[in-house]
């Protein structure tokens, strides 16, 4: 079909059972797990804790072994008029015609 693809960062090919899709945050400079600022070009996410959360939440919901975490390999940046879109980008350029 030629549409955009969304790859899974750690796709092991196993899509059986309950799955939690995890989306990365905005790209840019954010703190890592040790509190040090670093560049997150693919979107900020503390992968380990996010995956642990998926397993824990799935277990609490009664799924044996928890949710199987799958991290989407896309950044979560907003496009105008999103409130966290880059300054200077107004509604004019974002209309679908």
C-alpha positions as protocol buffer text, in pm:
chain_id: "A"
residue {
  index: 1
  type: UNK
  ca { x: 0 y: 0 z: 0 }
}
residue {
  index: 2
  type: UNK
  ca { x: 298 y: 235 z: 37 }
}
residue {
  index: 3
  type: UNK
  ca { x: 194 y: 385 z: 372 }
}
residue {
  index: 4
  type: UNK
  ca { x: 429 y: 473 z: 657 }
}
residue {
  index: 5
  type: UNK
  ca { x: 578 y: 188 z: 853 }
}
residue {
  index: 6
  type: UNK
  ca { x: 622 y: 170 z: 1227 }
}
residue {
  index: 7
  type: UNK
  ca { x: 897 y: -68 z: 1323 }
}
residue {
  index: 8
  type: UNK
  ca { x: 929 y: -239 z: 1656 }
}
residue {
  index: 9
  type: UNK
  ca { x: 1269 y: -171 z: 1814 }
}
residue {
  index: 10
  type: UNK
  ca { x: 1307 y: -515 z: 1969 }
}
residue {
  index: 11
  type: UNK
  ca { x: 1070 y: -727 z: 1760 }
}
residue {
  index: 12
  type: UNK
  ca { x: 1133 y: -1091 z: 1829 }
}
residue {
  index: 13
  type: UNK
  ca { x: 854 y: -1202 z: 1595 }
}
residue {
  index: 14
  type: UNK
  ca { x: 640 y: -1334 z: 1880 }
}
residue {
  index: 15
  type: UNK
  ca { x: 303 y: -1158 z: 1879 }
}
residue {
  index: 16
  type: UNK
  ca { x: 117 y: -1422 z: 2078 }
}
residue {
  index: 17
  type: UNK
  ca { x: -36 y: -1344 z: 2414 }
}
residue {
  index: 18
  type: UNK
  ca { x: -113 y: -1007 z: 2569 }
}
residue {
  index: 19
  type: UNK
  ca { x: 112 y: -729 z: 2437 }
}
residue {
  index: 20
  type: UNK
  ca { x: 172 y: -372 z: 2553 }
}
residue {
  index: 21
  type: UNK
  ca { x: 292 y: -134 z: 2282 }
}
residue {
  index: 22
  type: UNK
  ca { x: 525 y: 130 z: 2426 }
}
residue {
  index: 23
  type: UNK
  ca { x: 584 y: 459 z: 2244 }
}
residue {
  index: 24
  type: UNK
  ca { x: 896 y: 665 z: 2296 }
}
residue {
  index: 25
  type: UNK
  ca { x: 871 y: 1028 z: 2409 }
}
residue {
  index: 26
  type: UNK
  ca { x: 992 y: 1341 z: 2235 }
}
residue {
  index: 27
  type: UNK
  ca { x: 1338 y: 1359 z: 2084 }
}
residue {
  index: 28
  type: UNK
  ca { x: 1587 y: 1606 z: 2229 }
}
residue {
  index: 29
  type: UNK
  ca { x: 1798 y: 1656 z: 2541 }
}
residue {
  index: 30
  type: UNK
  ca { x: 1660 y: 1475 z: 2846 }
}
residue {
  index: 31
  type: UNK
  ca { x: 1806 y: 1304 z: 3152 }
}
residue {
  index: 32
  type: UNK
  ca { x: 1903 y: 938 z: 3140 }
}
residue {
  index: 33
  type: UNK
  ca { x: 1859 y: 684 z: 3423 }
}
residue {
  index: 34
  type: UNK
  ca { x: 2158 y: 836 z: 3604 }
}
residue {
  index: 35
  type: UNK
  ca { x: 2032 y: 1195 z: 3585 }
}
residue {
  index: 36
  type: UNK
  ca { x: 2278 y: 1299 z: 3313 }
}
residue {
  index: 37
  type: UNK
  ca { x: 2149 y: 1500 z: 3016 }
}
residue {
  index: 38
  type: UNK
  ca { x: 2192 y: 1324 z: 2685 }
}
residue {
  index: 39
  type: UNK
  ca { x: 2056 y: 1341 z: 2333 }
}
residue {
  index: 40
  type: UNK
  ca { x: 1761 y: 1111 z: 2253 }
}
residue {
  index: 41
  type: UNK
  ca { x: 1733 y: 1132 z: 1870 }
}
residue {
  index: 42
  type: UNK
  ca { x: 1481 y: 846 z: 1849 }
}
residue {
  index: 43
  type: UNK
  ca { x: 1269 y: 969 z: 2140 }
}
residue {
  index: 44
  type: UNK
  ca { x: 1329 y: 957 z: 2512 }
}
residue {
  index: 45
  type: UNK
  ca { x: 1244 y: 635 z: 2692 }
}
residue {
  index: 46
  type: UNK
  ca { x: 1395 y: 447 z: 2982 }
}
residue {
  index: 47
  type: UNK
  ca { x: 1355 y: 110 z: 2811 }
}
residue {
  index: 48
  type: UNK
  ca { x: 1421 y: -116 z: 3110 }
}
residue {
  index: 49
  type: UNK
  ca { x: 1169 y: 42 z: 3349 }
}
residue {
  index: 50
  type: UNK
  ca { x: 908 y: 76 z: 3071 }
}
residue {
  index: 51
  type: UNK
  ca { x: 934 y: -294 z: 2989 }
}
residue {
  index: 52
  type: UNK
  ca { x: 926 y: -389 z: 3358 }
}
residue {
  index: 53
  type: UNK
  ca { x: 610 y: -179 z: 3398 }
}
residue {
  index: 54
  type: UNK
  ca { x: 443 y: -366 z: 3112 }
}
residue {
  index: 55
  type: UNK
  ca { x: 520 y: -703 z: 3270 }
}
residue {
  index: 56
  type: UNK
  ca { x: 407 y: -584 z: 3615 }
}
residue {
  index: 57
  type: UNK
  ca { x: 82 y: -429 z: 3490 }
}
residue {
  index: 58
  type: UNK
  ca { x: -4 y: -738 z: 3288 }
}
residue {
  index: 59
  type: UNK
  ca { x: 59 y: -957 z: 3592 }
}
residue {
  index: 60
  type: UNK
  ca { x: -159 y: -735 z: 3810 }
}
residue {
  index: 61
  type: UNK
  ca { x: -435 y: -765 z: 3551 }
}
residue {
  index: 62
  type: UNK
  ca { x: -415 y: -1143 z: 3576 }
}
residue {
  index: 63
  type: UNK
  ca { x: -212 y: -1229 z: 3267 }
}
residue {
  index: 64
  type: UNK
  ca { x: 35 y: -1505 z: 3348 }
}
residue {
  index: 65
  type: UNK
  ca { x: 380 y: -1360 z: 3280 }
}
residue {
  index: 66
  type: UNK
  ca { x: 244 y: -1008 z: 3230 }
}
residue {
  index: 67
  type: UNK
  ca { x: 222 y: -812 z: 2908 }
}
residue {
  index: 68
  type: UNK
  ca { x: 486 y: -878 z: 2645 }
}
residue {
  index: 69
  type: UNK
  ca { x: 645 y: -531 z: 2595 }
}
residue {
  index: 70
  type: UNK
  ca { x: 705 y: -407 z: 2240 }
}
residue {
  index: 71
  type: UNK
  ca { x: 876 y: -68 z: 2196 }
}
residue {
  index: 72
  type: UNK
  ca { x: 769 y: 128 z: 1889 }
}
residue {
  index: 73
  type: UNK
  ca { x: 1074 y: 258 z: 1707 }
}
residue {
  index: 74
  type: UNK
  ca { x: 934 y: 609 z: 1656 }
}
residue {
  index: 75
  type: UNK
  ca { x: 973 y: 935 z: 1842 }
}
residue {
  index: 76
  type: UNK
  ca { x: 665 y: 1086 z: 2003 }
}
residue {
  index: 77
  type: UNK
  ca { x: 713 y: 1445 z: 1886 }
}
residue {
  index: 78
  type: UNK
  ca { x: 391 y: 1636 z: 1827 }
}
residue {
  index: 79
  type: UNK
  ca { x: 310 y: 1809 z: 1503 }
}
residue {
  index: 80
  type: UNK
  ca { x: 144 y: 2151 z: 1502 }
}
residue {
  index: 81
  type: UNK
  ca { x: -86 y: 2245 z: 1664 }
}
residue {
  index: 82
  type: UNK
  ca { x: 33 y: 2007 z: 1940 }
}
residue {
  index: 83
  type: UNK
  ca { x: 119 y: 2190 z: 2262 }
}
residue {
  index: 84
  type: UNK
  ca { x: 478 y: 2060 z: 2260 }
}
residue {
  index: 85
  type: UNK
  ca { x: 545 y: 2128 z: 1889 }
}
residue {
  index: 86
  type: UNK
  ca { x: 853 y: 2336 z: 1814 }
}
residue {
  index: 87
  type: UNK
  ca { x: 806 y: 2715 z: 1852 }
}
residue {
  index: 88
  type: UNK
  ca { x: 723 y: 2908 z: 1536 }
}
residue {
  index: 89
  type: UNK
  ca { x: 520 y: 2627 z: 1384 }
}
residue {
  index: 90
  type: UNK
  ca { x: 164 y: 2750 z: 1368 }
}
residue {
  index: 91
  type: UNK
  ca { x: -152 y: 2599 z: 1234 }
}
residue {
  index: 92
  type: UNK
  ca { x: -94 y: 2733 z: 881 }
}
residue {
  index: 93
  type: UNK
  ca { x: 148 y: 2463 z: 774 }
}
residue {
  index: 94
  type: UNK
  ca { x: -41 y: 2175 z: 930 }
}
residue {
  index: 95
  type: UNK
  ca { x: -374 y: 2182 z: 749 }
}
residue {
  index: 96
  type: UNK
  ca { x: -471 y: 1881 z: 546 }
}
residue {
  index: 97
  type: UNK
  ca { x: -613 y: 1980 z: 208 }
}
